[in-house]
């Protein structure tokens, strides 16, 4: 892969984030269509009042999930 293609792939892939309270994983690449969040939506771009769909934790209770 060229550097440009790798950079574009990385920008599209996004991160995965794990809820520290219940271990729900929010994957930016897939979003959460069942909850009205389209693929490619970054965690930081979700509404300020967004919360974990499983336990209600806020965005501040999520940490990056290491691959």
PDB file of N, H, CA, C and O in Angstrom:
ATOM      1  N   UNK A   1       0.839  -1.194   0.000  1.00  0.00           N
ATOM      2  CA  UNK A   1       0.000   0.000   0.000  1.00  0.00           C
ATOM      3  C   UNK A   1       0.875   1.244   0.000  1.00  0.00           C
ATOM      4  O   UNK A   1       1.942   1.273   0.612  1.00  0.00           O
ATOM      5  N   UNK A   2       0.414   2.245  -0.681  1.00  0.00           N
ATOM      6  H   UNK A   2      -0.454   2.221  -1.178  1.00  0.00           H
ATOM      7  CA  UNK A   2       1.144   3.506  -0.648  1.00  0.00           C
ATOM      8  C   UNK A   2       0.789   4.250   0.629  1.00  0.00           C
ATOM      9  O   UNK A   2      -0.206   3.943   1.286  1.00  0.00           O
ATOM     10  N   UNK A   3       1.612   5.229   0.971  1.00  0.00           N
ATOM     11  H   UNK A   3       2.421   5.478   0.437  1.00  0.00           H
ATOM     12  CA  UNK A   3       1.384   5.998   2.197  1.00  0.00           C
ATOM     13  C   UNK A   3       0.028   6.707   2.147  1.00  0.00           C
ATOM     14  O   UNK A   3      -0.667   6.787   3.159  1.00  0.00           O
ATOM     15  N   UNK A   4      -0.348   7.220   0.970  1.00  0.00           N
ATOM     16  H   UNK A   4       0.217   7.155   0.148  1.00  0.00           H
ATOM     17  CA  UNK A   4      -1.624   7.928   0.852  1.00  0.00           C
ATOM     18  C   UNK A   4      -2.790   6.973   1.093  1.00  0.00           C
ATOM     19  O   UNK A   4      -3.730   7.311   1.812  1.00  0.00           O
ATOM     20  N   UNK A   5      -2.733   5.794   0.503  1.00  0.00           N
ATOM     21  H   UNK A   5      -1.969   5.519  -0.081  1.00  0.00           H
ATOM     22  CA  UNK A   5      -3.813   4.830   0.686  1.00  0.00           C
ATOM     23  C   UNK A   5      -3.878   4.388   2.140  1.00  0.00           C
ATOM     24  O   UNK A   5      -4.968   4.261   2.698  1.00  0.00           O
ATOM     25  N   UNK A   6      -2.722   4.152   2.764  1.00  0.00           N
ATOM     26  H   UNK A   6      -1.837   4.256   2.311  1.00  0.00           H
ATOM     27  CA  UNK A   6      -2.702   3.773   4.172  1.00  0.00           C
ATOM     28  C   UNK A   6      -3.305   4.866   5.043  1.00  0.00           C
ATOM     29  O   UNK A   6      -4.057   4.574   5.973  1.00  0.00           O
ATOM     30  N   UNK A   7      -2.981   6.124   4.751  1.00  0.00           N
ATOM     31  H   UNK A   7      -2.370   6.361   3.996  1.00  0.00           H
ATOM     32  CA  UNK A   7      -3.524   7.240   5.527  1.00  0.00           C
ATOM     33  C   UNK A   7      -5.037   7.317   5.364  1.00  0.00           C
ATOM     34  O   UNK A   7      -5.757   7.542   6.337  1.00  0.00           O
ATOM     35  N   UNK A   8      -5.523   7.131   4.135  1.00  0.00           N
ATOM     36  H   UNK A   8      -4.939   6.948   3.345  1.00  0.00           H
ATOM     37  CA  UNK A   8      -6.960   7.171   3.903  1.00  0.00           C
ATOM     38  C   UNK A   8      -7.649   6.011   4.598  1.00  0.00           C
ATOM     39  O   UNK A   8      -8.729   6.185   5.164  1.00  0.00           O
ATOM     40  N   UNK A   9      -7.050   4.839   4.566  1.00  0.00           N
ATOM     41  H   UNK A   9      -6.173   4.698   4.107  1.00  0.00           H
ATOM     42  CA  UNK A   9      -7.632   3.674   5.230  1.00  0.00           C
ATOM     43  C   UNK A   9      -7.688   3.907   6.733  1.00  0.00           C
ATOM     44  O   UNK A   9      -8.682   3.558   7.371  1.00  0.00           O
ATOM     45  N   UNK A  10      -6.648   4.486   7.308  1.00  0.00           N
ATOM     46  H   UNK A  10      -5.841   4.770   6.790  1.00  0.00           H
ATOM     47  CA  UNK A  10      -6.626   4.773   8.733  1.00  0.00           C
ATOM     48  C   UNK A  10      -7.674   5.793   9.115  1.00  0.00           C
ATOM     49  O   UNK A  10      -8.292   5.682  10.174  1.00  0.00           O
ATOM     50  N   UNK A  11      -7.883   6.790   8.262  1.00  0.00           N
ATOM     51  H   UNK A  11      -7.380   6.880   7.402  1.00  0.00           H
ATOM     52  CA  UNK A  11      -8.874   7.817   8.550  1.00  0.00           C
ATOM     53  C   UNK A  11     -10.281   7.238   8.531  1.00  0.00           C
ATOM     54  O   UNK A  11     -11.152   7.683   9.278  1.00  0.00           O
ATOM     55  N   UNK A  12     -10.503   6.243   7.675  1.00  0.00           N
ATOM     56  H   UNK A  12      -9.796   5.881   7.067  1.00  0.00           H
ATOM     57  CA  UNK A  12     -11.815   5.633   7.563  1.00  0.00           C
ATOM     58  C   UNK A  12     -12.049   4.611   8.662  1.00  0.00           C
ATOM     59  O   UNK A  12     -13.172   4.438   9.136  1.00  0.00           O
ATOM     60  N   UNK A  13     -10.978   3.934   9.062  1.00  0.00           N
ATOM     61  H   UNK A  13     -10.066   4.075   8.677  1.00  0.00           H
ATOM     62  CA  UNK A  13     -11.106   2.831  10.007  1.00  0.00           C
ATOM     63  C   UNK A  13     -11.602   3.298  11.365  1.00  0.00           C
ATOM     64  O   UNK A  13     -12.485   2.665  11.943  1.00  0.00           O
ATOM     65  N   UNK A  14     -11.065   4.378  11.882  1.00  0.00           N
ATOM     66  H   UNK A  14     -10.348   4.892  11.412  1.00  0.00           H
ATOM     67  CA  UNK A  14     -11.476   4.862  13.188  1.00  0.00           C
ATOM     68  C   UNK A  14     -10.936   3.998  14.308  1.00  0.00           C
ATOM     69  O   UNK A  14     -10.191   3.044  14.085  1.00  0.00           O
ATOM     70  N   UNK A  15     -11.326   4.353  15.501  1.00  0.00           N
ATOM     71  H   UNK A  15     -11.931   5.129  15.682  1.00  0.00           H
ATOM     72  CA  UNK A  15     -10.888   3.644  16.697  1.00  0.00           C
ATOM     73  C   UNK A  15     -12.058   2.872  17.273  1.00  0.00           C
ATOM     74  O   UNK A  15     -13.219   3.091  16.927  1.00  0.00           O
ATOM     75  N   UNK A  16     -11.710   1.971  18.156  1.00  0.00           N
ATOM     76  H   UNK A  16     -10.767   1.793  18.437  1.00  0.00           H
ATOM     77  CA  UNK A  16     -12.725   1.294  18.953  1.00  0.00           C
ATOM     78  C   UNK A  16     -12.546   1.767  20.388  1.00  0.00           C
ATOM     79  O   UNK A  16     -11.422   1.959  20.852  1.00  0.00           O
ATOM     80  N   UNK A  17     -13.643   1.950  21.077  1.00  0.00           N
ATOM     81  H   UNK A  17     -14.556   1.794  20.700  1.00  0.00           H
ATOM     82  CA  UNK A  17     -13.636   2.467  22.441  1.00  0.00           C
ATOM     83  C   UNK A  17     -14.414   1.524  23.339  1.00  0.00           C
ATOM     84  O   UNK A  17     -15.476   1.039  22.949  1.00  0.00           O
ATOM     85  N   UNK A  18     -13.910   1.257  24.527  1.00  0.00           N
ATOM     86  H   UNK A  18     -13.047   1.651  24.844  1.00  0.00           H
ATOM     87  CA  UNK A  18     -14.557   0.352  25.466  1.00  0.00           C
ATOM     88  C   UNK A  18     -15.099   1.128  26.660  1.00  0.00           C
ATOM     89  O   UNK A  18     -14.405   1.969  27.232  1.00  0.00           O
ATOM     90  N   UNK A  19     -16.327   0.842  27.026  1.00  0.00           N
ATOM     91  H   UNK A  19     -16.890   0.159  26.561  1.00  0.00           H
ATOM     92  CA  UNK A  19     -16.929   1.433  28.214  1.00  0.00           C
ATOM     93  C   UNK A  19     -16.265   0.808  29.435  1.00  0.00           C
ATOM     94  O   UNK A  19     -16.161  -0.414  29.541  1.00  0.00           O
ATOM     95  N   UNK A  20     -15.823   1.648  30.344  1.00  0.00           N
ATOM     96  H   UNK A  20     -15.908   2.641  30.258  1.00  0.00           H
ATOM     97  CA  UNK A  20     -15.155   1.164  31.545  1.00  0.00           C
ATOM     98  C   UNK A  20     -16.126   0.562  32.557  1.00  0.00           C
ATOM     99  O   UNK A  20     -15.712  -0.164  33.461  1.00  0.00           O
ATOM    100  N   UNK A  21     -17.406   0.859  32.408  1.00  0.00           N
ATOM    101  H   UNK A  21     -17.742   1.449  31.674  1.00  0.00           H
ATOM    102  CA  UNK A  21     -18.380   0.358  33.374  1.00  0.00           C
ATOM    103  C   UNK A  21     -18.981  -0.990  32.981  1.00  0.00           C
ATOM    104  O   UNK A  21     -19.243  -1.828  33.844  1.00  0.00           O
ATOM    105  N   UNK A  22     -19.200  -1.205  31.673  1.00  0.00           N
ATOM    106  H   UNK A  22     -18.987  -0.524  30.972  1.00  0.00           H
ATOM    107  CA  UNK A  22     -19.872  -2.441  31.268  1.00  0.00           C
ATOM    108  C   UNK A  22     -19.163  -3.199  30.151  1.00  0.00           C
ATOM    109  O   UNK A  22     -19.606  -4.286  29.778  1.00  0.00           O
ATOM    110  N   UNK A  23     -18.107  -2.672  29.625  1.00  0.00           N
ATOM    111  H   UNK A  23     -17.748  -1.789  29.929  1.00  0.00           H
ATOM    112  CA  UNK A  23     -17.300  -3.253  28.544  1.00  0.00           C
ATOM    113  C   UNK A  23     -17.969  -3.214  27.163  1.00  0.00           C
ATOM    114  O   UNK A  23     -17.513  -3.896  26.245  1.00  0.00           O
ATOM    115  N   UNK A  24     -19.045  -2.425  27.001  1.00  0.00           N
ATOM    116  H   UNK A  24     -19.415  -1.871  27.747  1.00  0.00           H
ATOM    117  CA  UNK A  24     -19.601  -2.203  25.661  1.00  0.00           C
ATOM    118  C   UNK A  24     -18.506  -1.605  24.796  1.00  0.00           C
ATOM    119  O   UNK A  24     -17.743  -0.760  25.264  1.00  0.00           O
ATOM    120  N   UNK A  25     -18.416  -2.030  23.537  1.00  0.00           N
ATOM    121  H   UNK A  25     -19.036  -2.717  23.157  1.00  0.00           H
ATOM    122  CA  UNK A  25     -17.413  -1.498  22.621  1.00  0.00           C
ATOM    123  C   UNK A  25     -18.103  -0.698  21.532  1.00  0.00           C
ATOM    124  O   UNK A  25     -18.976  -1.205  20.828  1.00  0.00           O
ATOM    125  N   UNK A  26     -17.699   0.567  21.403  1.00  0.00           N
ATOM    126  H   UNK A  26     -16.990   0.979  21.975  1.00  0.00           H
ATOM    127  CA  UNK A  26     -18.160   1.421  20.309  1.00  0.00           C
ATOM    128  C   UNK A  26     -17.048   1.480  19.277  1.00  0.00           C
ATOM    129  O   UNK A  26     -15.951   1.963  19.559  1.00  0.00           O
ATOM    130  N   UNK A  27     -17.336   0.989  18.083  1.00  0.00           N
ATOM    131  H   UNK A  27     -18.226   0.597  17.853  1.00  0.00           H
ATOM    132  CA  UNK A  27     -16.362   0.974  16.991  1.00  0.00           C
ATOM    133  C   UNK A  27     -16.723   2.089  16.017  1.00  0.00           C
ATOM    134  O   UNK A  27     -17.791   2.060  15.405  1.00  0.00           O
ATOM    135  N   UNK A  28     -15.846   3.059  15.875  1.00  0.00           N
ATOM    136  H   UNK A  28     -14.979   3.082  16.372  1.00  0.00           H
ATOM    137  CA  UNK A  28     -16.111   4.202  14.998  1.00  0.00           C
ATOM    138  C   UNK A  28     -16.326   3.767  13.550  1.00  0.00           C
ATOM    139  O   UNK A  28     -17.121   4.381  12.840  1.00  0.00           O
ATOM    140  N   UNK A  29     -15.643   2.734  13.104  1.00  0.00           N
ATOM    141  H   UNK A  29     -14.996   2.235  13.681  1.00  0.00           H
ATOM    142  CA  UNK A  29     -15.751   2.279  11.723  1.00  0.00           C
ATOM    143  C   UNK A  29     -17.146   1.753  11.409  1.00  0.00           C
ATOM    144  O   UNK A  29     -17.651   1.955  10.304  1.00  0.00           O
ATOM    145  N   UNK A  30     -17.766   1.086  12.364  1.00  0.00           N
ATOM    146  H   UNK A  30     -17.356   0.922  13.261  1.00  0.00           H
ATOM    147  CA  UNK A  30     -19.092   0.520  12.124  1.00  0.00           C
ATOM    148  C   UNK A  30     -20.212   1.377  12.686  1.00  0.00           C
ATOM    149  O   UNK A  30     -21.371   1.198  12.311  1.00  0.00           O
ATOM    150  N   UNK A  31     -19.887   2.307  13.579  1.00  0.00           N
ATOM    151  H   UNK A  31     -18.946   2.452  13.883  1.00  0.00           H
ATOM    152  CA  UNK A  31     -20.918   3.135  14.199  1.00  0.00           C
ATOM    153  C   UNK A  31     -21.850   2.276  15.024  1.00  0.00           C
ATOM    154  O   UNK A  31     -21.440   1.262  15.591  1.00  0.00           O
ATOM    155  N   UNK A  32     -23.087   2.678  15.089  1.00  0.00           N
ATOM    156  H   UNK A  32     -23.420   3.501  14.629  1.00  0.00           H
ATOM    157  CA  UNK A  32     -24.116   1.898  15.787  1.00  0.00           C
ATOM    158  C   UNK A  32     -25.452   2.164  15.099  1.00  0.00           C
ATOM    159  O   UNK A  32     -26.312   2.861  15.638  1.00  0.00           O
ATOM    160  N   UNK A  33     -25.618   1.593  13.888  1.00  0.00           N
ATOM    161  H   UNK A  33     -24.919   1.026  13.450  1.00  0.00           H
ATOM    162  CA  UNK A  33     -26.845   1.855  13.123  1.00  0.00           C
ATOM    163  C   UNK A  33     -28.129   1.560  13.894  1.00  0.00           C
ATOM    164  O   UNK A  33     -29.140   2.233  13.692  1.00  0.00           O
ATOM    165  N   UNK A  34     -28.099   0.569  14.766  1.00  0.00           N
ATOM    166  H   UNK A  34     -27.278   0.022  14.930  1.00  0.00           H
ATOM    167  CA  UNK A  34     -29.286   0.243  15.560  1.00  0.00           C
ATOM    168  C   UNK A  34     -29.680   1.391  16.484  1.00  0.00           C
ATOM    169  O   UNK A  34     -30.827   1.484  16.920  1.00  0.00           O
ATOM    170  N   UNK A  35     -28.705   2.275  16.780  1.00  0.00           N
ATOM    171  H   UNK A  35     -27.773   2.200  16.425  1.00  0.00           H
ATOM    172  CA  UNK A  35     -28.954   3.420  17.657  1.00  0.00           C
ATOM    173  C   UNK A  35     -28.889   4.741  16.894  1.00  0.00           C
ATOM    174  O   UNK A  35     -28.769   5.808  17.495  1.00  0.00           O
ATOM    175  N   UNK A  36     -28.970   4.660  15.547  1.00  0.00           N
ATOM    176  H   UNK A  36     -29.067   3.792  15.058  1.00  0.00           H
ATOM    177  CA  UNK A  36     -29.003   5.859  14.717  1.00  0.00           C
ATOM    178  C   UNK A  36     -27.653   6.516  14.484  1.00  0.00           C
ATOM    179  O   UNK A  36     -27.598   7.685  14.103  1.00  0.00           O
ATOM    180  N   UNK A  37     -26.555   5.785  14.705  1.00  0.00           N
ATOM    181  H   UNK A  37     -26.600   4.835  15.015  1.00  0.00           H
ATOM    182  CA  UNK A  37     -25.212   6.345  14.514  1.00  0.00           C
ATOM    183  C   UNK A  37     -24.585   5.681  13.294  1.00  0.00           C
ATOM    184  O   UNK A  37     -24.297   4.485  13.323  1.00  0.00           O
ATOM    185  N   UNK A  38     -24.369   6.440  12.223  1.00  0.00           N
ATOM    186  H   UNK A  38     -24.603   7.412  12.199  1.00  0.00           H
ATOM    187  CA  UNK A  38     -23.840   5.854  10.993  1.00  0.00           C
ATOM    188  C   UNK A  38     -22.361   5.461  11.105  1.00  0.00           C
ATOM    189  O   UNK A  38     -21.624   6.022  11.916  1.00  0.00           O
ATOM    190  N   UNK A  39     -21.937   4.498  10.288  1.00  0.00           N
ATOM    191  H   UNK A  39     -22.535   4.042   9.629  1.00  0.00           H
ATOM    192  CA  UNK A  39     -20.524   4.123  10.258  1.00  0.00           C
ATOM    193  C   UNK A  39     -19.640   5.336   9.995  1.00  0.00           C
ATOM    194  O   UNK A  39     -20.015   6.249   9.260  1.00  0.00           O
ATOM    195  N   UNK A  40     -18.462   5.328  10.608  1.00  0.00           N
ATOM    196  H   UNK A  40     -18.157   4.586  11.206  1.00  0.00           H
ATOM    197  CA  UNK A  40     -17.509   6.420  10.425  1.00  0.00           C
ATOM    198  C   UNK A  40     -17.675   7.558  11.410  1.00  0.00           C
ATOM    199  O   UNK A  40     -16.935   8.538  11.341  1.00  0.00           O
ATOM    200  N   UNK A  41     -18.629   7.456  12.328  1.00  0.00           N
ATOM    201  H   UNK A  41     -19.231   6.659  12.384  1.00  0.00           H
ATOM    202  CA  UNK A  41     -18.848   8.521  13.311  1.00  0.00           C
ATOM    203  C   UNK A  41     -17.866   8.366  14.467  1.00  0.00           C
ATOM    204  O   UNK A  41     -17.864   7.351  15.165  1.00  0.00           O
ATOM    205  N   UNK A  42     -17.029   9.390  14.660  1.00  0.00           N
ATOM    206  H   UNK A  42     -17.030  10.214  14.093  1.00  0.00           H
ATOM    207  CA  UNK A  42     -16.054   9.358  15.751  1.00  0.00           C
ATOM    208  C   UNK A  42     -16.765   9.560  17.087  1.00  0.00           C
ATOM    209  O   UNK A  42     -17.786  10.242  17.175  1.00  0.00           O
ATOM    210  N   UNK A  43     -16.203   8.954  18.108  1.00  0.00           N
ATOM    211  H   UNK A  43     -15.373   8.400  18.036  1.00  0.00           H
ATOM    212  CA  UNK A  43     -16.780   9.096  19.454  1.00  0.00           C
ATOM    213  C   UNK A  43     -16.899  10.566  19.830  1.00  0.00           C
ATOM    214  O   UNK A  43     -17.910  10.984  20.395  1.00  0.00           O
ATOM    215  N   UNK A  44     -15.880  11.345  19.520  1.00  0.00           N
ATOM    216  H   UNK A  44     -15.059  11.005  19.061  1.00  0.00           H
ATOM    217  CA  UNK A  44     -15.894  12.767  19.887  1.00  0.00           C
ATOM    218  C   UNK A  44     -16.933  13.568  19.120  1.00  0.00           C
ATOM    219  O   UNK A  44     -17.259  14.690  19.508  1.00  0.00           O
ATOM    220  N   UNK A  45     -17.460  13.004  18.033  1.00  0.00           N
ATOM    221  H   UNK A  45     -17.195  12.092  17.718  1.00  0.00           H
ATOM    222  CA  UNK A  45     -18.481  13.698  17.248  1.00  0.00           C
ATOM    223  C   UNK A  45     -19.907  13.363  17.674  1.00  0.00           C
ATOM    224  O   UNK A  45     -20.862  13.948  17.164  1.00  0.00           O
ATOM    225  N   UNK A  46     -20.051  12.432  18.599  1.00  0.00           N
ATOM    226  H   UNK A  46     -19.275  11.957  19.014  1.00  0.00           H
ATOM    227  CA  UNK A  46     -21.386  12.106  19.098  1.00  0.00           C
ATOM    228  C   UNK A  46     -21.903  13.268  19.946  1.00  0.00           C
ATOM    229  O   UNK A  46     -21.121  14.057  20.476  1.00  0.00           O
ATOM    230  N   UNK A  47     -23.212  13.363  20.066  1.00  0.00           N
ATOM    231  H   UNK A  47     -23.848  12.722  19.635  1.00  0.00           H
ATOM    232  CA  UNK A  47     -23.809  14.432  20.885  1.00  0.00           C
ATOM    233  C   UNK A  47     -23.222  14.425  22.287  1.00  0.00           C
ATOM    234  O   UNK A  47     -22.853  13.373  22.810  1.00  0.00           O
ATOM    235  N   UNK A  48     -23.138  15.595  22.886  1.00  0.00           N
ATOM    236  H   UNK A  48     -23.437  16.449  22.461  1.00  0.00           H
ATOM    237  CA  UNK A  48     -22.589  15.721  24.235  1.00  0.00           C
ATOM    238  C   UNK A  48     -23.355  14.873  25.252  1.00  0.00           C
ATOM    239  O   UNK A  48     -22.784  14.417  26.243  1.00  0.00           O
ATOM    240  N   UNK A  49     -24.633  14.669  25.005  1.00  0.00           N
ATOM    241  H   UNK A  49     -25.097  15.040  24.201  1.00  0.00           H
ATOM    242  CA  UNK A  49     -25.426  13.889  25.958  1.00  0.00           C
ATOM    243  C   UNK A  49     -25.509  12.402  25.582  1.00  0.00           C
ATOM    244  O   UNK A  49     -26.280  11.651  26.180  1.00  0.00           O
ATOM    245  N   UNK A  50     -24.710  11.981  24.584  1.00  0.00           N
ATOM    246  H   UNK A  50     -24.085  12.591  24.098  1.00  0.00           H
ATOM    247  CA  UNK A  50     -24.698  10.565  24.205  1.00  0.00           C
ATOM    248  C   UNK A  50     -24.235   9.736  25.392  1.00  0.00           C
ATOM    249  O   UNK A  50     -23.374  10.159  26.163  1.00  0.00           O
ATOM    250  N   UNK A  51     -24.810   8.564  25.526  1.00  0.00           N
ATOM    251  H   UNK A  51     -25.509   8.220  24.899  1.00  0.00           H
ATOM    252  CA  UNK A  51     -24.400   7.666  26.596  1.00  0.00           C
ATOM    253  C   UNK A  51     -24.346   6.235  26.081  1.00  0.00           C
ATOM    254  O   UNK A  51     -24.942   5.908  25.055  1.00  0.00           O
ATOM    255  N   UNK A  52     -23.634   5.401  26.796  1.00  0.00           N
ATOM    256  H   UNK A  52     -23.150   5.667  27.629  1.00  0.00           H
ATOM    257  CA  UNK A  52     -23.499   3.999  26.464  1.00  0.00           C
ATOM    258  C   UNK A  52     -24.897   3.381  26.343  1.00  0.00           C
ATOM    259  O   UNK A  52     -25.712   3.520  27.255  1.00  0.00           O
ATOM    260  N   UNK A  53     -25.179   2.704  25.231  1.00  0.00           N
ATOM    261  H   UNK A  53     -24.517   2.592  24.490  1.00  0.00           H
ATOM    262  CA  UNK A  53     -26.511   2.117  25.081  1.00  0.00           C
ATOM    263  C   UNK A  53     -26.777   0.956  26.041  1.00  0.00           C
ATOM    264  O   UNK A  53     -27.932   0.586  26.252  1.00  0.00           O
ATOM    265  N   UNK A  54     -25.735   0.383  26.620  1.00  0.00           N
ATOM    266  H   UNK A  54     -24.796   0.684  26.450  1.00  0.00           H
ATOM    267  CA  UNK A  54     -25.933  -0.742  27.539  1.00  0.00           C
ATOM    268  C   UNK A  54     -26.091  -0.320  28.994  1.00  0.00           C
ATOM    269  O   UNK A  54     -26.902  -0.898  29.718  1.00  0.00           O
ATOM    270  N   UNK A  55     -25.319   0.691  29.437  1.00  0.00           N
ATOM    271  H   UNK A  55     -24.660   1.161  28.849  1.00  0.00           H
ATOM    272  CA  UNK A  55     -25.361   1.030  30.868  1.00  0.00           C
ATOM    273  C   UNK A  55     -25.606   2.513  31.163  1.00  0.00           C
ATOM    274  O   UNK A  55     -25.821   2.883  32.317  1.00  0.00           O
ATOM    275  N   UNK A  56     -25.576   3.363  30.136  1.00  0.00           N
ATOM    276  H   UNK A  56     -25.402   3.062  29.198  1.00  0.00           H
ATOM    277  CA  UNK A  56     -25.844   4.776  30.347  1.00  0.00           C
ATOM    278  C   UNK A  56     -24.632   5.628  30.703  1.00  0.00           C
ATOM    279  O   UNK A  56     -24.778   6.815  30.994  1.00  0.00           O
ATOM    280  N   UNK A  57     -23.440   5.039  30.684  1.00  0.00           N
ATOM    281  H   UNK A  57     -23.322   4.075  30.447  1.00  0.00           H
ATOM    282  CA  UNK A  57     -22.224   5.803  30.986  1.00  0.00           C
ATOM    283  C   UNK A  57     -21.986   6.873  29.917  1.00  0.00           C
ATOM    284  O   UNK A  57     -22.380   6.705  28.763  1.00  0.00           O
ATOM    285  N   UNK A  58     -21.340   7.970  30.311  1.00  0.00           N
ATOM    286  H   UNK A  58     -21.019   8.107  31.249  1.00  0.00           H
ATOM    287  CA  UNK A  58     -21.023   9.043  29.380  1.00  0.00           C
ATOM    288  C   UNK A  58     -19.745   8.770  28.605  1.00  0.00           C
ATOM    289  O   UNK A  58     -19.016   7.822  28.896  1.00  0.00           O
ATOM    290  N   UNK A  59     -19.484   9.617  27.609  1.00  0.00           N
ATOM    291  H   UNK A  59     -20.076  10.387  27.372  1.00  0.00           H
ATOM    292  CA  UNK A  59     -18.276   9.452  26.780  1.00  0.00           C
ATOM    293  C   UNK A  59     -17.004   9.466  27.608  1.00  0.00           C
ATOM    294  O   UNK A  59     -16.021   8.825  27.237  1.00  0.00           O
ATOM    295  N   UNK A  60     -17.006  10.185  28.725  1.00  0.00           N
ATOM    296  H   UNK A  60     -17.805  10.705  29.026  1.00  0.00           H
ATOM    297  CA  UNK A  60     -15.815  10.261  29.566  1.00  0.00           C
ATOM    298  C   UNK A  60     -15.473   8.923  30.208  1.00  0.00           C
ATOM    299  O   UNK A  60     -14.375   8.742  30.733  1.00  0.00           O
ATOM    300  N   UNK A  61     -16.414   7.989  30.163  1.00  0.00           N
ATOM    301  H   UNK A  61     -17.306   8.135  29.736  1.00  0.00           H
ATOM    302  CA  UNK A  61     -16.200   6.658  30.731  1.00  0.00           C
ATOM    303  C   UNK A  61     -15.745   5.630  29.690  1.00  0.00           C
ATOM    304  O   UNK A  61     -15.816   4.425  29.932  1.00  0.00           O
ATOM    305  N   UNK A  62     -15.282   6.104  28.540  1.00  0.00           N
ATOM    306  H   UNK A  62     -15.224   7.083  28.342  1.00  0.00           H
ATOM    307  CA  UNK A  62     -14.776   5.227  27.485  1.00  0.00           C
ATOM    308  C   UNK A  62     -13.278   5.440  27.337  1.00  0.00           C
ATOM    309  O   UNK A  62     -12.770   6.552  27.484  1.00  0.00           O
ATOM    310  N   UNK A  63     -12.582   4.343  27.041  1.00  0.00           N
ATOM    311  H   UNK A  63     -12.994   3.440  26.922  1.00  0.00           H
ATOM    312  CA  UNK A  63     -11.156   4.422  26.768  1.00  0.00           C
ATOM    313  C   UNK A  63     -10.866   3.686  25.471  1.00  0.00           C
ATOM    314  O   UNK A  63     -11.605   2.775  25.097  1.00  0.00           O
ATOM    315  N   UNK A  64      -9.787   4.074  24.774  1.00  0.00           N
ATOM    316  H   UNK A  64      -9.187   4.814  25.078  1.00  0.00           H
ATOM    317  CA  UNK A  64      -9.463   3.395  23.517  1.00  0.00           C
ATOM    318  C   UNK A  64      -9.220   1.900  23.758  1.00  0.00           C
ATOM    319  O   UNK A  64      -8.571   1.498  24.724  1.00  0.00           O
ATOM    320  N   UNK A  65      -9.755   1.111  22.857  1.00  0.00           N
ATOM    321  H   UNK A  65     -10.282   1.438  22.072  1.00  0.00           H
ATOM    322  CA  UNK A  65      -9.536  -0.321  22.916  1.00  0.00           C
ATOM    323  C   UNK A  65      -8.312  -0.631  22.078  1.00  0.00           C
ATOM    324  O   UNK A  65      -8.296  -0.370  20.875  1.00  0.00           O
ATOM    325  N   UNK A  66      -7.285  -1.187  22.708  1.00  0.00           N
ATOM    326  H   UNK A  66      -7.298  -1.398  23.686  1.00  0.00           H
ATOM    327  CA  UNK A  66      -6.066  -1.499  21.987  1.00  0.00           C
ATOM    328  C   UNK A  66      -6.286  -2.716  21.108  1.00  0.00           C
ATOM    329  O   UNK A  66      -6.869  -3.719  21.519  1.00  0.00           O
ATOM    330  N   UNK A  67      -5.797  -2.587  19.879  1.00  0.00           N
ATOM    331  H   UNK A  67      -5.324  -1.772  19.545  1.00  0.00           H
ATOM    332  CA  UNK A  67      -5.970  -3.688  18.922  1.00  0.00           C
ATOM    333  C   UNK A  67      -5.030  -4.832  19.185  1.00  0.00           C
ATOM    334  O   UNK A  67      -5.056  -5.830  18.465  1.00  0.00           O
TER     335      UNK A  67
END
